[in-house]
């Protein structure tokens, strides 16, 4: 099993794509099983949503994170707020953590 890295160019930056050496077959319903090692390392749990992208001849799977997920905690609640014209999404808990960290950084 050879592990190698492919540099994939996306706009101005290169992204690393590492071969896992794992091969899976597609079943008669078009399903593919993601190995437990990958699911654990990417924190993909049963019933998690996965985004599917097509890039040329590649299929890219990515754990789905809702647009309103807090950028500090990852929480997606009805109380999350968007700041800086939508560039920053915070939950109440994430906002508190961020304020505490900013206070520590500027008070030292």
GROMACS elastic network, one bead per residue, 0.5 to 0.9 nm:
[ bonds ]
;  ai    aj funct       b0    kb
    1    20     6  0.85349   500
    1    21     6  0.55516   500
    1    22     6  0.83997   500
    2    19     6  0.78199   500
    2    20     6  0.82344   500
    2    21     6  0.62682   500
    3    18     6  0.69658   500
    3    19     6  0.52229   500
    3    20     6  0.61569   500
    3    21     6  0.61425   500
    4    17     6  0.84153   500
    4    18     6  0.58148   500
    4    19     6  0.54402   500
    4    20     6  0.82114   500
    4    21     6  0.87872   500
    5    16     6  0.62653   500
    5    17     6  0.55607   500
    5    19     6  0.62352   500
    6    15     6  0.81298   500
    6    16     6  0.57522   500
    6    18     6  0.62272   500
    6    19     6  0.78246   500
    7    14     6  0.58363   500
    7    15     6  0.55749   500
    7    17     6  0.62214   500
    7    18     6  0.86796   500
    8    13     6  0.84641   500
    8    14     6  0.53721   500
    8    15     6  0.50189   500
    8    16     6  0.61349   500
    8    17     6  0.68113   500
    9    12     6  0.71929   500
    9    13     6  0.59354   500
    9    15     6  0.61542   500
    9    16     6  0.87682   500
   10    13     6  0.54450   500
   10    14     6  0.58440   500
   10    15     6  0.69063   500
   11    14     6  0.78955   500
   19    22     6  0.78849   500
   20    23     6  0.84960   500
   20    38     6  0.89636   500
   22    35     6  0.83201   500
   24    32     6  0.66126   500
   24    33     6  0.70094   500
   24    34     6  0.81031   500
   24    35     6  0.87481   500
   25    31     6  0.83924   500
   25    32     6  0.64409   500
   25    33     6  0.82340   500
   26    29     6  0.77545   500
   26    30     6  0.54177   500
   26    31     6  0.54052   500
   26    32     6  0.50565   500
   26    33     6  0.81882   500
   27    30     6  0.52691   500
   27    31     6  0.53900   500
   27    32     6  0.67127   500
   28    31     6  0.74388   500
   33    36     6  0.88711   500
   34    37     6  0.83430   500
   34    38     6  0.66787   500
   34    39     6  0.66868   500
   35    38     6  0.55028   500
   35    39     6  0.64463   500
   35    40     6  0.87731   500
   36    40     6  0.59757   500
   36    41     6  0.84705   500
   37    40     6  0.52609   500
   37    41     6  0.61564   500
   37    42     6  0.86016   500
   38    41     6  0.51427   500
   38    42     6  0.60182   500
   38    43     6  0.82095   500
   38    44     6  0.80797   500
   39    42     6  0.52655   500
   39    43     6  0.56920   500
   39    45     6  0.68413   500
   40    44     6  0.62982   500
   40    45     6  0.78086   500
   41    44     6  0.78911   500
   42    63     6  0.78726   500
   43    63     6  0.84886   500
   44    47     6  0.85750   500
   44    48     6  0.62385   500
   44    49     6  0.85303   500
   44    50     6  0.86375   500
   44    63     6  0.68086   500
   45    48     6  0.54754   500
   45    49     6  0.89370   500
   46    49     6  0.88466   500
   48    63     6  0.74182   500
   48    64     6  0.75679   500
   49    62     6  0.87773   500
   49    63     6  0.63243   500
   49    64     6  0.53288   500
   49    65     6  0.81425   500
   50    61     6  0.63595   500
   50    62     6  0.55303   500
   50    65     6  0.86576   500
   51    60     6  0.80976   500
   51    61     6  0.57110   500
   51    62     6  0.50693   500
   51    63     6  0.60460   500
   51    64     6  0.53123   500
   51    65     6  0.87793   500
   52    59     6  0.69471   500
   52    60     6  0.58146   500
   52    62     6  0.65780   500
   52    63     6  0.89531   500
   53    58     6  0.82270   500
   53    59     6  0.58269   500
   53    61     6  0.64405   500
   53    62     6  0.80366   500
   54    57     6  0.71494   500
   54    58     6  0.58210   500
   54    60     6  0.61990   500
   54    61     6  0.89892   500
   55    58     6  0.51009   500
   55    59     6  0.64418   500
   55    60     6  0.73165   500
   56    59     6  0.82234   500
   62    65     6  0.88775   500
   65    68     6  0.82068   500
   65    69     6  0.65160   500
   65    74     6  0.81432   500
   65    76     6  0.86831   500
   66    69     6  0.54369   500
   66    76     6  0.71644   500
   67    70     6  0.86737   500
   67    76     6  0.85967   500
   67    89     6  0.82988   500
   68    71     6  0.86890   500
   68    75     6  0.84852   500
   68    76     6  0.60166   500
   68    77     6  0.78722   500
   68    78     6  0.88058   500
   68    80     6  0.67897   500
   68    81     6  0.77820   500
   68    82     6  0.76708   500
   68    89     6  0.61536   500
   68    90     6  0.81072   500
   68    91     6  0.89279   500
   69    72     6  0.87420   500
   69    73     6  0.80906   500
   69    74     6  0.53015   500
   69    75     6  0.53688   500
   69    77     6  0.75216   500
   69    80     6  0.75339   500
   69    89     6  0.65538   500
   69    90     6  0.74047   500
   69    91     6  0.77840   500
   70    73     6  0.55335   500
   70    75     6  0.52053   500
   70    76     6  0.61950   500
   70    77     6  0.84033   500
   70    80     6  0.68474   500
   70    81     6  0.84094   500
   70    88     6  0.80758   500
   70    89     6  0.50353   500
   70    91     6  0.52909   500
   70    92     6  0.89251   500
   70    94     6  0.66222   500
   70    95     6  0.87822   500
   71    74     6  0.56820   500
   71    75     6  0.81158   500
   71    88     6  0.70087   500
   71    89     6  0.57965   500
   71    90     6  0.61326   500
   71    91     6  0.82934   500
   71    94     6  0.75677   500
   72    75     6  0.81861   500
   72    89     6  0.83650   500
   72    90     6  0.68493   500
   72    91     6  0.80127   500
   72    93     6  0.85974   500
   72    94     6  0.51544   500
   72    95     6  0.78949   500
   72    97     6  0.78488   500
   72    98     6  0.75488   500
   73    76     6  0.88114   500
   73    90     6  0.80850   500
   73    91     6  0.74845   500
   73    93     6  0.74884   500
   73    94     6  0.55378   500
   73    97     6  0.88697   500
   74    90     6  0.87545   500
   74    91     6  0.83975   500
   74    94     6  0.84444   500
   75    80     6  0.82641   500
   75    90     6  0.84361   500
   75    91     6  0.65989   500
   75    93     6  0.87825   500
   75    94     6  0.83063   500
   76    79     6  0.83320   500
   76    80     6  0.68412   500
   76    90     6  0.89580   500
   76    91     6  0.73387   500
   77    80     6  0.55376   500
   77    91     6  0.69116   500
   78    81     6  0.84934   500
   78    91     6  0.86813   500
   79    90     6  0.87511   500
   79    91     6  0.63395   500
   79    92     6  0.69031   500
   80    89     6  0.67123   500
   80    90     6  0.53997   500
   80    92     6  0.65802   500
   81    86     6  0.86571   500
   81    88     6  0.82717   500
   81    89     6  0.56797   500
   81    90     6  0.54768   500
   81    91     6  0.64718   500
   81    92     6  0.81863   500
   82    85     6  0.70802   500
   82    87     6  0.71034   500
   82    88     6  0.56860   500
   82    90     6  0.65607   500
   83    86     6  0.52573   500
   83    87     6  0.63187   500
   83    88     6  0.50933   500
   83    89     6  0.62669   500
   83    90     6  0.78253   500
   84    87     6  0.53724   500
   84    88     6  0.60789   500
   84    89     6  0.88579   500
   85    88     6  0.77601   500
   86    89     6  0.68107   500
   89    94     6  0.89243   500
   89    95     6  0.89862   500
   90    93     6  0.78450   500
   90    94     6  0.54785   500
   90    95     6  0.55476   500
   90    98     6  0.89492   500
   91    95     6  0.59520   500
   91    96     6  0.85353   500
   92    95     6  0.51108   500
   92    96     6  0.63050   500
   92    97     6  0.87328   500
   93    96     6  0.51989   500
   93    97     6  0.62822   500
   93    98     6  0.86555   500
   94    97     6  0.50604   500
   94    98     6  0.60733   500
   94    99     6  0.85592   500
   95    98     6  0.50852   500
   95    99     6  0.60868   500
   95   100     6  0.85175   500
   96    99     6  0.51413   500
   96   100     6  0.60696   500
   96   101     6  0.85502   500
   97   100     6  0.51555   500
   97   101     6  0.61658   500
   97   102     6  0.86231   500
   98   101     6  0.51041   500
   98   102     6  0.60863   500
   98   103     6  0.85235   500
   99   102     6  0.50716   500
   99   103     6  0.60428   500
   99   104     6  0.85619   500
  100   103     6  0.51221   500
  100   104     6  0.62070   500
  100   105     6  0.86481   500
  101   104     6  0.50999   500
  101   105     6  0.61425   500
  101   106     6  0.87029   500
  102   105     6  0.50741   500
  102   106     6  0.62043   500
  102   107     6  0.84186   500
  103   106     6  0.53545   500
  103   107     6  0.58261   500
  103   108     6  0.85683   500
  104   107     6  0.52371   500
  104   108     6  0.62584   500
  105   108     6  0.59022   500
